[in-house]
Amino acid sequence: MKVILVNGSSRPDGCTARALKEIRDTLNAEGIETLDFFIGNAPIADCTACLSCRKTGKCVFNDKVNEFASLAAEADGFVFGSPVYYAHPSGRLLSFMDRVFYSAGNLFKFKPAAAVFSARRAGSVASMDIANKYFSIAAMPIVSSTYWNHVFGKEPAEVEADAEGLMTMKNIGLNMAWLLKCIDCAKKAGIEYPVNEKLFTNFTR
Ligand SMILES: Cc1cc2nc3c(=O)[nH]c(=O)nc-3n(C[C@H](O)[C@H](O)[C@H](O)COP(=O)(O)O)c2cc1C
């Protein structure tokens, strides 16, 4: 079983990375394989609604999004991490998630996910609300913790001192590992995935 940890900061070793490390270490201790995926600090294009992905199954911009989608196909769970910018996830992560969920949303179905945030002071709860919506529209079980999914800090050393924040990250790792093991048991017991109905009406009748 493998979980991909996506770092949506422009800083590979910043506060978000420190939060994700806590989850990674916990998952590894529980016997779950992990893969770190840094989306990079180059600009990430927003979705241009060209709909070419509807024909090809890939985003027309062949960058980190398509690289991630090919890895996501083999993964069992996901953690998306981001700094809080103006009380929302980083714009780069939102552009990344818009494009990957629009072009390859079927890769995520029924796979557990969590989103975690690093903030200097505030805005992480609003950020959670935004990120969790990608998961709920993609039929992904949302992994929760024991408090809001955030750590506080402007630099990683401050996150290091946020004992409750790090505990919250650890509990996400424990809860994610537990859910993955439950899903694995269910598969082995012959429980099939549900076949969801699909209707797309654009509010016209
Ligand atoms: C453009 C910008 C906007 C930010 N907005 C907020 C904010 O709304 N609330 C907050 O607490 N911190 C805000 N911050 C601070 C970062 O969220 C915080 O330093 C975070 O821990 C950085 O994580 P990183 O090291 O992984 O990039 C902002 C930082 C930047 C660069």
The ligand as an SDF file (V2000), in Angstrom:
LIG
                    3D

 31 33  0  0  0  0  0  0  0  0999 V2000
    1.6180   35.2130   -0.2370 C   0  0  0  0  0  0  0  0  0  0  0  0
    1.5520   34.7130    1.1870 C   0  0  0  0  0  0  0  0  0  0  0  0
    0.3520   34.7680    1.8750 C   0  0  0  0  0  0  0  0  0  0  0  0
    0.2670   34.2690    3.1630 C   0  0  0  0  0  0  0  0  0  0  0  0
   -0.9520   34.3050    3.8080 N   0  0  0  0  0  0  0  0  0  0  0  0
   -1.0540   33.8070    5.0600 C   0  0  0  0  0  0  0  0  0  0  0  0
   -2.3230   33.7830    5.7300 C   0  0  0  0  0  0  0  0  0  0  0  0
   -3.3620   34.1630    5.2090 O   0  0  0  0  0  0  0  0  0  0  0  0
   -2.3490   33.2790    7.0030 N   0  0  0  0  0  0  0  0  0  0  0  0
   -1.2190   32.8310    7.6310 C   0  0  0  0  0  0  0  0  0  0  0  0
   -1.3170   32.3920    8.7590 O   0  0  0  0  0  0  0  0  0  0  0  0
   -0.0260   32.7980    7.0170 N   0  0  0  0  0  0  0  0  0  0  0  0
    0.0910   33.2740    5.7410 C   0  0  0  0  0  0  0  0  0  0  0  0
    1.3040   33.2340    5.1000 N   0  0  0  0  0  0  0  0  0  0  0  0
    2.4500   32.5770    5.7710 C   0  0  0  0  0  0  0  0  0  0  0  0
    2.6030   31.1000    5.3780 C   0  0  0  0  0  0  0  0  0  0  0  0
    1.3710   30.4420    5.3060 O   0  0  0  0  0  0  0  0  0  0  0  0
    3.4470   30.3630    6.4160 C   0  0  0  0  0  0  0  0  0  0  0  0
    4.6580   31.0180    6.5840 O   0  0  0  0  0  0  0  0  0  0  0  0
    3.6510   28.9010    6.0430 C   0  0  0  0  0  0  0  0  0  0  0  0
    3.9950   28.1850    7.1910 O   0  0  0  0  0  0  0  0  0  0  0  0
    4.7610   28.7060    4.9970 C   0  0  0  0  0  0  0  0  0  0  0  0
    4.8500   27.3320    4.6580 O   0  0  0  0  0  0  0  0  0  0  0  0
    6.0430   26.7870    3.7280 P   0  0  0  0  0  0  0  0  0  0  0  0
    7.3030   27.0310    4.4820 O   0  0  0  0  0  0  0  0  0  0  0  0
    5.7810   25.3420    3.5260 O   0  0  0  0  0  0  0  0  0  0  0  0
    5.9630   27.5450    2.4300 O   0  0  0  0  0  0  0  0  0  0  0  0
    1.4140   33.7230    3.7990 C   0  0  0  0  0  0  0  0  0  0  0  0
    2.6320   33.6660    3.0920 C   0  0  0  0  0  0  0  0  0  0  0  0
    2.7000   34.1620    1.8010 C   0  0  0  0  0  0  0  0  0  0  0  0
    4.0240   34.0600    1.0560 C   0  0  0  0  0  0  0  0  0  0  0  0
  1  2  1  0
  2  3  1  0
  2 30  2  0
  3  4  2  0
  4  5  1  0
  4 28  1  0
  5  6  2  0
  6  7  1  0
  6 13  1  0
  7  8  2  0
  7  9  1  0
  9 10  1  0
 10 11  2  0
 10 12  1  0
 12 13  2  0
 13 14  1  0
 14 15  1  0
 14 28  1  0
 15 16  1  0
 16 17  1  0
 16 18  1  0
 18 19  1  0
 18 20  1  0
 20 21  1  0
 20 22  1  0
 22 23  1  0
 23 24  1  0
 24 25  2  0
 24 26  1  0
 24 27  1  0
 28 29  2  0
 29 30  1  0
 30 31  1  0
M  END
$$$$
